[in-house]
């Protein structure tokens, strides 16, 4: 036990000696050493080019980020007297960032100039490297602003550097804004040339357009970074924010600033006034021309419909009423559509995208209106095959009977005998049996009359013949000769089939007249018309016999 205590005491003493033996780490010295490394890496960046330069720059950026983080913590921890070494460290960092930014800006200018002298993939490569270096410049600007802020907290006089920095920020923002306007103009020109270019020229223009888009994105990013630093020092940035919004359309917190919003509103209002002053006379003339064209189109459509109606109604092809209405309405609508397209083109609207939009909308509407299109297709089949026409008496859609009063390519209107109006979708009609009762000029009236088994058959035939001969609406020609035959020997009657032929319009008159006449003549001639009856027979038995049977 004593040995264990001695061992623990020795370990504690040894640990304490180790703790006291470690030298204290000076953060300023550490940062100074790291700063010397940054300076050496900066020399490597300045003496290299291309991908090698970007590699050294990447190493420098990572170390620079580490340095800025440690410097931020060190400045925040300072209280009381400021160590001269820290002041020197901050001043050295200011000079380092000024030089680093100068080196990167020179490289950007060199790469941009080289890109303008090349074409194809080489030009794209030079632009990409230039924009990567431009992003590095943005990093140095942000770091420089932070470092000046550190100097202010440490009471280091940096008024001269700050004024120079503000001027450089304004100059950089102007440069980026002018470059953006220039690239945007080139982009607009290239897009306008694309419509008239040959296939080979289109390939070059498309490549240029893609490059200009990437250039604009990089320039907008750099301008946004520059504007954010300018806002720290309350510099005027309204014009730059308006430019960013006009190019990107992005609604950010900056755009919601009152000065930016009012500036944009005034600019748009001024542009609208200029446009109105310049284009109002032309616009008025175009609107008047549009109205005149539509008025003339409407008049022409009426004349065309009249001419088509007169033509199809007197045609030897015997068009159905539905087909006549179809051709008449179609001709009028075609004239209206053509006139409308001509009138729209006079307003300066490009018909290409408009027609393409109508095509896409037609697909969407067609999918949404599948049932209606099915009715339309059925209407076209009815139009072509003509199973019935307006005025025909039909039986359709599983038992609906009536007269066709109106037809369209979507539905058919039927008026029943009791004057109910039924509107039936055409796909219901075409998908079922169609019975055109009045489709033929003549129609046979089928009637059954029964007599008793004790009545004279020959006499009955003579009476029926006299009834049919005396009715003026019954046809008597050889082709439509009526028929009187013994049809069946029923349970209580001898049935006669009476089948005269009539015109369609006389069907029901003949049916009702003959039925009435048969009843009256049969009564006059003593011919019975049997009807269902039942005889009941009751038998009486002797009461005693019933009791005996029971017993």
C-alpha positions as CSV (number, residue, x, y, z in Angstrom):
1,X,0.0,0.0,0.0
2,X,2.9,2.3,0.8
3,X,4.5,1.5,-2.5
4,X,1.3,2.4,-4.3
5,X,1.0,5.8,-2.6
6,X,4.7,6.5,-3.4
7,X,4.1,5.6,-7.1
8,X,1.1,8.0,-7.4
9,X,3.0,10.8,-5.7
10,X,5.9,10.4,-8.2
11,X,3.5,10.4,-11.1
12,X,1.8,13.6,-10.0
13,X,5.2,15.3,-9.5
14,X,6.3,14.2,-13.0
15,X,3.1,15.5,-14.6
16,X,3.4,18.8,-12.9
17,X,7.0,19.1,-14.1
18,X,5.9,18.4,-17.6
19,X,3.2,21.1,-17.4
20,X,5.5,23.7,-16.1
21,X,8.2,22.7,-18.6
22,X,6.0,23.5,-21.7
23,X,6.7,27.0,-23.0
24,X,3.7,29.3,-23.4
25,X,2.5,29.8,-27.0
26,X,2.5,33.4,-28.3
27,X,-0.5,33.8,-30.7
28,X,1.0,36.9,-32.2
29,X,4.2,35.1,-33.0
30,X,2.2,32.2,-34.5
31,X,0.3,34.6,-36.7
32,X,3.5,36.4,-37.7
33,X,5.0,33.1,-38.7
34,X,1.9,32.2,-40.7
35,X,2.0,35.7,-42.3
36,X,5.5,35.1,-43.5
37,X,4.3,31.9,-45.1
38,X,1.6,33.8,-46.9
39,X,4.1,36.3,-48.2
40,X,6.3,33.5,-49.6
41,X,3.2,31.8,-51.2
42,X,2.3,35.2,-52.7
43,X,5.6,35.3,-54.5
44,X,5.0,31.8,-55.9
45,X,1.6,33.0,-57.2
46,X,3.1,36.1,-58.8
47,X,5.8,34.1,-60.6
48,X,3.4,31.4,-62.1
49,X,0.7,31.3,-64.7
50,X,-2.3,29.1,-65.8
51,X,-3.3,26.1,-63.8
52,X,-0.1,26.2,-61.7
53,X,-1.0,29.7,-60.6
54,X,-4.5,28.6,-59.6
55,X,-3.0,25.8,-57.5
56,X,-0.7,28.2,-55.6
57,X,-3.6,30.6,-55.3
58,X,-5.8,27.9,-53.8
59,X,-3.1,27.1,-51.2
60,X,-2.8,30.8,-50.5
61,X,-6.5,31.2,-50.0
62,X,-6.8,28.3,-47.5
63,X,-3.9,29.7,-45.4
64,X,-5.3,33.2,-45.8
65,X,-8.7,32.1,-44.5
66,X,-7.0,30.5,-41.5
67,X,-5.0,33.6,-40.8
68,X,-8.1,35.8,-40.9
69,X,-10.0,33.6,-38.5
70,X,-7.2,33.6,-36.0
71,X,-6.7,37.3,-36.4
72,X,-10.4,37.9,-35.8
73,X,-10.2,36.0,-32.5
74,X,-7.0,37.8,-31.4
75,X,-8.5,41.2,-32.0
76,X,-11.7,40.4,-30.2
77,X,-9.6,39.3,-27.1
78,X,-7.6,42.5,-26.9
79,X,-8.2,44.6,-23.8
80,X,-6.2,47.5,-22.5
81,X,-2.8,48.3,-24.1
82,X,-2.4,47.1,-27.7
83,X,0.9,45.1,-28.3
84,X,3.0,46.8,-30.9
85,X,3.6,43.4,-32.5
86,X,-0.1,43.1,-33.2
87,X,-0.2,46.6,-34.7
88,X,2.7,45.7,-37.0
89,X,0.9,42.4,-37.8
90,X,-2.3,44.2,-38.9
91,X,-0.3,46.8,-40.9
92,X,1.6,44.1,-42.7
93,X,-1.6,42.3,-43.5
94,X,-3.0,45.5,-45.0
95,X,0.0,45.8,-47.3
96,X,-0.2,42.1,-48.1
97,X,-3.8,42.3,-49.2
98,X,-3.3,45.4,-51.3
99,X,-0.5,43.6,-53.2
100,X,-2.4,40.4,-53.5
101,X,-5.4,42.2,-54.9
102,X,-3.2,44.0,-57.4
103,X,-1.6,40.8,-58.6
104,X,-5.0,39.1,-59.1
105,X,-6.5,42.1,-60.9
106,X,-3.5,42.2,-63.3
107,X,-4.0,38.5,-64.0
108,X,-7.7,39.1,-64.7
109,X,-6.8,41.9,-67.2
110,X,-4.2,39.7,-68.9
111,X,-6.6,36.7,-69.2
112,X,-9.5,38.9,-70.5
113,X,-7.2,40.5,-73.1
114,X,-5.9,37.1,-74.2
115,X,-9.5,35.7,-74.4
116,X,-10.5,38.5,-76.8
117,X,-7.7,37.5,-79.1
118,X,-8.6,33.8,-79.3
119,X,-11.7,31.8,-80.4
120,X,-13.4,28.5,-79.6
121,X,-12.3,26.4,-76.7
122,X,-9.2,28.4,-76.0
123,X,-11.3,31.6,-75.6
124,X,-13.6,29.7,-73.2
125,X,-10.7,28.5,-71.2
126,X,-9.2,32.0,-70.8
127,X,-12.5,33.4,-69.8
128,X,-13.0,30.7,-67.2
129,X,-9.6,31.3,-65.6
130,X,-10.2,35.1,-65.7
131,X,-13.5,34.7,-63.7
132,X,-11.8,32.4,-61.2
133,X,-9.3,35.1,-60.6
134,X,-12.0,37.7,-60.4
135,X,-13.6,35.6,-57.6
136,X,-10.3,35.7,-55.8
137,X,-10.2,39.5,-56.1
138,X,-13.6,39.5,-54.4
139,X,-12.2,37.4,-51.5
140,X,-9.2,39.9,-51.1
141,X,-11.7,42.8,-51.1
142,X,-13.8,41.3,-48.3
143,X,-10.6,40.4,-46.3
144,X,-9.2,43.9,-46.8
145,X,-12.5,45.5,-45.5
146,X,-12.3,43.2,-42.4
147,X,-8.7,44.0,-41.8
148,X,-9.4,47.8,-42.0
149,X,-12.1,47.1,-39.4
150,X,-9.6,45.4,-37.2
151,X,-7.3,48.4,-37.5
152,X,-10.1,50.7,-36.5
153,X,-10.7,48.6,-33.3
154,X,-7.0,48.7,-32.5
155,X,-6.9,52.5,-33.0
156,X,-4.6,52.3,-36.0
157,X,-4.8,55.3,-38.3
158,X,-5.9,54.0,-41.7
159,X,-7.8,57.0,-43.0
160,X,-5.7,57.2,-46.2
161,X,-6.1,53.5,-46.9
162,X,-9.8,53.7,-46.2
163,X,-10.3,56.7,-48.6
164,X,-8.3,54.9,-51.3
165,X,-10.2,51.7,-50.7
166,X,-13.6,53.5,-51.1
167,X,-12.4,55.1,-54.4
168,X,-11.2,51.7,-55.7
169,X,-14.5,50.1,-54.8
170,X,-16.4,52.7,-56.7
171,X,-14.1,52.3,-59.7
172,X,-14.4,48.6,-59.6
173,X,-18.2,48.8,-59.4
174,X,-18.2,51.2,-62.4
175,X,-16.0,48.8,-64.3
176,X,-18.1,45.7,-63.6
177,X,-21.3,47.6,-64.4
178,X,-19.9,48.8,-67.8
179,X,-18.7,45.3,-68.6
180,X,-22.1,43.9,-67.7
181,X,-23.9,46.4,-70.0
182,X,-21.4,45.6,-72.8
183,X,-21.8,41.9,-72.5
184,X,-25.6,42.3,-72.3
185,X,-25.6,44.3,-75.5
186,X,-23.5,41.6,-77.2
187,X,-25.8,38.9,-75.9
188,X,-28.9,40.8,-77.3
189,X,-27.2,41.3,-80.7
190,X,-26.2,37.6,-80.9
191,X,-29.7,36.5,-80.1
192,X,-31.1,38.8,-82.9
193,X,-28.6,37.4,-85.4
194,X,-29.5,33.8,-84.5
195,X,-32.9,33.9,-86.3
196,X,-31.3,34.8,-89.7
197,X,-28.0,32.8,-89.4
198,X,-27.0,29.7,-91.3
199,X,-26.5,26.4,-89.5
200,X,-22.7,27.0,-89.3
201,X,-23.2,30.5,-88.1
202,X,-25.8,29.3,-85.5
203,X,-23.2,27.0,-84.0
204,X,-20.8,29.9,-83.5
205,X,-23.5,32.2,-82.2
206,X,-24.8,29.6,-79.7
207,X,-21.3,29.2,-78.4
208,X,-20.9,32.9,-78.1
209,X,-24.3,33.3,-76.4
210,X,-23.4,30.5,-73.8
211,X,-20.1,32.3,-73.1
212,X,-21.8,35.6,-72.7
213,X,-24.3,34.1,-70.2
214,X,-21.5,32.7,-68.1
215,X,-19.6,35.9,-68.2
216,X,-22.7,37.9,-67.1
217,X,-23.2,35.5,-64.2
218,X,-19.6,35.9,-63.0
219,X,-19.7,39.7,-63.4
220,X,-23.0,39.9,-61.5
221,X,-21.6,37.9,-58.6
222,X,-18.5,40.1,-58.4
223,X,-20.7,43.3,-58.6
224,X,-22.9,42.0,-55.8
225,X,-19.9,41.3,-53.6
226,X,-18.5,44.8,-54.3
227,X,-21.9,46.4,-53.6
228,X,-22.1,44.6,-50.3
229,X,-18.7,46.0,-49.2
230,X,-19.7,49.5,-50.5
231,X,-22.8,49.3,-48.3
232,X,-20.6,49.0,-45.3
233,X,-19.2,52.5,-45.9
234,X,-22.6,53.9,-47.0
235,X,-21.4,54.5,-50.6
236,X,-24.0,55.2,-53.3
237,X,-25.0,51.8,-54.8
238,X,-28.5,52.5,-56.1
239,X,-27.6,52.4,-59.8
240,X,-25.6,49.1,-59.4
241,X,-28.5,47.5,-57.6
242,X,-30.9,48.6,-60.3
243,X,-28.6,47.1,-62.9
244,X,-28.4,43.8,-61.1
245,X,-32.2,43.6,-60.8
246,X,-32.7,44.5,-64.4
247,X,-30.4,41.8,-65.6
248,X,-31.3,39.0,-63.1
249,X,-34.8,39.9,-62.1
250,X,-34.0,38.6,-58.6
251,X,-36.0,40.3,-55.8
252,X,-33.6,40.6,-52.8
253,X,-33.4,42.7,-49.7
254,X,-31.3,45.2,-51.6
255,X,-34.0,45.6,-54.3
256,X,-36.6,46.3,-51.6
257,X,-34.6,49.4,-50.5
258,X,-36.7,52.5,-51.0
259,X,-34.1,54.3,-53.1
260,X,-33.7,51.3,-55.4
261,X,-37.4,50.8,-55.8
262,X,-38.1,54.5,-56.5
263,X,-35.2,54.6,-58.9
264,X,-36.5,51.6,-60.8
265,X,-40.0,53.1,-60.8
266,X,-38.8,56.4,-62.2
267,X,-36.7,54.7,-64.8
268,X,-39.6,52.5,-65.9
269,X,-42.0,55.4,-65.9
270,X,-39.5,57.5,-68.0
271,X,-39.0,54.6,-70.4
272,X,-42.8,54.2,-70.7
273,X,-43.3,57.9,-71.4
274,X,-40.6,57.8,-74.1
275,X,-42.1,54.6,-75.6
276,X,-45.6,56.2,-75.5
277,X,-44.5,59.4,-77.2
278,X,-42.6,57.4,-79.9
279,X,-45.1,54.6,-80.5
280,X,-48.6,56.0,-79.6
281,X,-49.4,57.2,-83.2
282,X,-48.2,53.9,-84.6
283,X,-50.1,52.0,-82.0
284,X,-53.3,53.9,-82.6
285,X,-53.0,53.3,-86.4
286,X,-52.4,49.6,-85.7
287,X,-55.5,49.3,-83.4
288,X,-57.6,51.1,-86.0
289,X,-56.3,48.8,-88.7
290,X,-57.1,45.8,-86.4
291,X,-60.7,47.0,-86.0
292,X,-61.1,47.6,-89.7
293,X,-59.7,44.2,-90.6
294,X,-62.0,42.4,-88.1
295,X,-65.0,44.4,-89.4
296,X,-64.2,43.4,-93.0
297,X,-63.6,39.8,-91.9
298,X,-67.0,39.6,-90.2
299,X,-68.7,40.9,-93.4
300,X,-66.8,38.5,-95.6
301,X,-67.6,35.7,-93.3
302,X,-71.3,36.4,-93.6
303,X,-71.1,36.5,-97.4
304,X,-69.1,33.3,-97.5
305,X,-71.6,31.5,-95.2
306,X,-74.5,32.7,-97.5
307,X,-72.7,31.5,-100.6
308,X,-71.8,28.1,-99.0
309,X,-75.4,27.6,-97.7
310,X,-76.8,28.4,-101.1
311,X,-74.3,26.0,-102.7
312,X,-74.9,23.0,-100.4
313,X,-78.6,23.4,-100.3
314,X,-78.9,23.2,-104.1
315,X,-76.2,20.7,-104.6
316,X,-76.9,17.4,-106.5
317,X,-75.0,15.5,-103.8
318,X,-78.1,15.8,-101.5
319,X,-76.2,16.8,-98.3
320,X,-77.9,16.2,-95.0
321,X,-78.9,19.2,-92.9
322,X,-76.1,18.4,-90.4
323,X,-73.6,18.4,-93.2
324,X,-75.0,21.6,-94.6
325,X,-74.7,23.3,-91.2
326,X,-71.2,21.9,-90.8
327,X,-69.9,23.4,-94.0
328,X,-71.7,26.7,-93.5
329,X,-70.4,27.1,-89.9
330,X,-66.9,25.9,-90.8
331,X,-66.5,28.3,-93.7
332,X,-67.5,31.2,-91.5
333,X,-65.1,30.2,-88.7
334,X,-62.2,29.7,-91.1
335,X,-62.7,33.2,-92.5
336,X,-62.9,34.7,-89.0
337,X,-59.7,32.8,-87.8
338,X,-57.7,33.9,-90.9
339,X,-58.9,37.5,-90.5
340,X,-58.0,37.4,-86.8
341,X,-54.5,36.1,-87.5
342,X,-54.0,38.9,-90.2
343,X,-55.3,41.5,-87.7
344,X,-53.0,40.3,-84.9
345,X,-50.0,40.4,-87.2
346,X,-50.8,44.0,-87.9
347,X,-50.3,44.8,-84.2
348,X,-46.7,43.7,-84.5
349,X,-47.2,40.4,-82.6
350,X,-45.1,37.4,-83.9
351,X,-47.5,34.7,-84.9
352,X,-44.9,31.9,-84.6
353,X,-44.8,31.6,-80.8
354,X,-48.5,32.4,-80.7
355,X,-49.4,29.4,-82.9
356,X,-47.0,27.2,-81.0
357,X,-48.7,28.2,-77.8
358,X,-52.1,27.4,-79.3
359,X,-50.7,24.0,-80.3
360,X,-49.6,23.2,-76.7
361,X,-52.8,24.6,-75.4
362,X,-54.7,22.4,-77.8
363,X,-53.0,19.3,-76.5
364,X,-53.8,20.2,-72.9
365,X,-57.4,21.0,-73.7
366,X,-57.8,17.8,-75.7
367,X,-56.6,15.7,-72.8
368,X,-59.0,17.6,-70.5
369,X,-62.0,17.2,-72.9
370,X,-61.7,13.6,-74.0
371,X,-65.4,12.9,-73.6
372,X,-66.3,16.0,-75.7
373,X,-63.8,14.9,-78.4
374,X,-65.4,11.5,-78.4
375,X,-68.8,13.2,-79.0
376,X,-67.2,15.2,-81.8
377,X,-65.8,12.1,-83.4
378,X,-69.2,10.4,-83.2
379,X,-70.8,13.5,-84.7
380,X,-68.3,13.3,-87.6
381,X,-69.3,9.6,-88.2
382,X,-73.0,10.6,-88.1
383,X,-72.2,13.4,-90.5
384,X,-70.4,11.0,-93.0
385,X,-72.7,8.0,-92.8
386,X,-76.0,9.9,-92.4
387,X,-78.1,7.3,-90.5
388,X,-80.7,10.0,-89.9
389,X,-81.3,13.7,-90.5
390,X,-83.2,16.6,-89.0
391,X,-86.9,15.9,-89.1
392,X,-86.6,12.1,-89.0
393,X,-88.5,10.0,-86.4
394,X,-85.9,7.8,-84.7
395,X,-85.4,5.4,-81.8
396,X,-81.8,5.8,-80.4
397,X,-79.8,5.4,-77.2
398,X,-81.5,2.3,-76.0
399,X,-85.2,3.3,-76.4
400,X,-85.5,7.0,-76.8
401,X,-88.1,7.7,-79.5
402,X,-88.8,11.1,-81.0
403,X,-88.3,13.5,-83.9
404,X,-84.8,14.9,-84.5
405,X,-85.2,18.6,-84.1
406,X,-81.5,19.7,-84.1
407,X,-78.1,18.2,-84.7
408,X,-74.5,19.3,-84.0
409,X,-71.2,17.6,-84.0
410,X,-71.4,17.2,-80.2
411,X,-75.0,16.3,-79.5
412,X,-78.4,15.6,-81.0
413,X,-81.7,17.1,-79.8
414,X,-84.7,14.9,-80.0
415,X,-88.3,16.0,-79.4
416,X,-90.5,13.2,-78.1
417,X,-94.1,12.6,-79.0
418,X,-95.2,14.3,-75.8
419,X,-92.9,17.3,-76.6
420,X,-90.1,16.5,-74.2
421,X,-86.8,17.9,-75.5
422,X,-83.9,15.4,-75.0
423,X,-80.3,16.4,-75.7
424,X,-78.3,13.2,-76.2
425,X,-74.4,13.1,-76.6
426,X,-73.4,11.8,-80.0
427,X,-71.2,9.0,-78.6
428,X,-74.3,7.6,-76.9
429,X,-76.2,7.5,-80.2
430,X,-73.3,6.2,-82.4
431,X,-72.4,3.5,-79.9
432,X,-75.9,2.0,-79.8
433,X,-78.5,0.8,-82.2
434,X,-80.0,3.5,-84.4
435,X,-83.6,2.9,-85.6
436,X,-84.6,5.4,-88.2
437,X,-88.3,4.8,-88.2
438,X,-89.0,7.5,-90.8
439,X,-86.0,6.8,-92.9
440,X,-87.9,5.3,-95.8
441,X,-90.7,7.1,-97.7
442,X,-93.3,4.3,-97.1
443,X,-94.1,2.4,-93.9
444,X,-96.2,-0.7,-93.2
445,X,-98.8,-0.6,-90.4
446,X,-98.9,-4.0,-88.6
447,X,-102.2,-4.7,-86.8
448,X,-103.7,-7.9,-85.3
449,X,-107.5,-8.4,-85.0
450,X,-109.2,-11.4,-83.4
451,X,-112.7,-12.9,-84.0
452,X,-114.5,-15.7,-82.2
453,X,-114.3,-19.3,-83.4
454,X,-117.9,-19.3,-84.3
455,X,-117.7,-16.3,-86.6
456,X,-117.5,-16.5,-90.4
457,X,-113.8,-16.1,-91.6
458,X,-114.7,-15.2,-95.2
459,X,-117.1,-12.5,-94.1
460,X,-114.5,-11.1,-91.8
461,X,-112.0,-11.0,-94.6
462,X,-114.5,-9.1,-96.8
463,X,-115.2,-6.6,-94.0
464,X,-111.5,-5.9,-93.4
465,X,-110.9,-5.5,-97.2
466,X,-113.8,-3.0,-97.5
467,X,-112.3,-1.0,-94.5
468,X,-108.9,-0.8,-96.1
469,X,-110.2,0.0,-99.6
470,X,-112.2,2.8,-98.2
471,X,-109.4,4.6,-96.4
472,X,-107.8,7.2,-98.7
473,X,-104.3,7.2,-97.1
474,X,-103.7,3.4,-97.6
475,X,-101.7,2.7,-100.7
476,X,-103.3,0.4,-103.3
477,X,-100.5,0.0,-106.0
478,X,-99.1,-3.4,-106.7
479,X,-95.7,-2.7,-105.0
480,X,-97.4,-1.7,-101.8
481,X,-100.5,-3.9,-101.8
482,X,-102.0,-4.5,-98.4
483,X,-102.3,-7.9,-96.9
484,X,-105.1,-9.6,-94.9
485,X,-104.3,-13.1,-93.6
486,X,-105.3,-15.5,-90.9
487,X,-102.4,-15.1,-88.6
488,X,-102.9,-17.6,-85.7
489,X,-105.5,-19.8,-84.0
490,X,-105.3,-18.5,-80.4
491,X,-106.7,-19.9,-77.2
492,X,-110.0,-18.0,-77.6
493,X,-109.8,-16.2,-80.9
494,X,-108.9,-16.5,-84.6
495,X,-106.3,-13.8,-85.2
496,X,-106.1,-11.8,-88.5
497,X,-102.9,-10.0,-89.6
498,X,-103.8,-6.8,-91.3
499,X,-100.8,-5.0,-92.9
500,X,-101.5,-1.9,-95.1
501,X,-98.8,0.3,-96.5
502,X,-98.9,4.1,-96.0
503,X,-96.7,7.1,-96.3
504,X,-94.6,7.9,-93.2
505,X,-96.7,11.0,-92.3
506,X,-100.0,8.9,-92.4
507,X,-98.8,6.1,-90.2
508,X,-100.6,6.9,-87.0
509,X,-103.7,8.3,-88.7
510,X,-104.2,5.0,-90.5
511,X,-103.5,3.0,-87.4
512,X,-106.0,4.8,-85.3
513,X,-108.7,5.1,-88.1
514,X,-108.5,1.4,-89.1
515,X,-108.7,0.3,-85.5
516,X,-111.8,2.4,-84.9
517,X,-113.4,1.3,-88.2
518,X,-112.8,-2.4,-87.4
519,X,-114.6,-2.2,-84.1
520,X,-117.6,-0.3,-85.6
521,X,-118.0,-2.7,-88.6
522,X,-117.6,-5.8,-86.5
523,X,-120.4,-4.6,-84.3
524,X,-122.6,-3.9,-87.3
525,X,-121.9,-7.2,-89.0
526,X,-122.3,-9.2,-85.8
527,X,-118.7,-10.4,-85.7
528,X,-117.5,-10.9,-82.1
529,X,-114.3,-9.7,-80.7
530,X,-113.2,-12.2,-78.0
531,X,-111.9,-11.1,-74.8
532,X,-110.4,-13.1,-71.9
533,X,-113.1,-14.7,-69.7
534,X,-113.4,-17.5,-67.1
535,X,-116.4,-19.8,-66.4
536,X,-116.9,-20.9,-62.8
537,X,-119.0,-24.2,-62.3
538,X,-120.6,-24.9,-58.8
539,X,-121.8,-28.4,-58.0
540,X,-124.4,-29.1,-55.1
541,X,-124.1,-32.4,-53.1
542,X,-126.6,-34.1,-50.7
543,X,-125.9,-32.9,-47.1
544,X,-126.4,-36.5,-45.8
545,X,-124.0,-37.8,-48.3
546,X,-121.4,-35.3,-47.1
547,X,-121.9,-36.3,-43.5
548,X,-121.6,-40.0,-44.4
549,X,-118.4,-39.3,-46.3
550,X,-117.1,-37.5,-43.3
551,X,-118.0,-40.3,-40.9
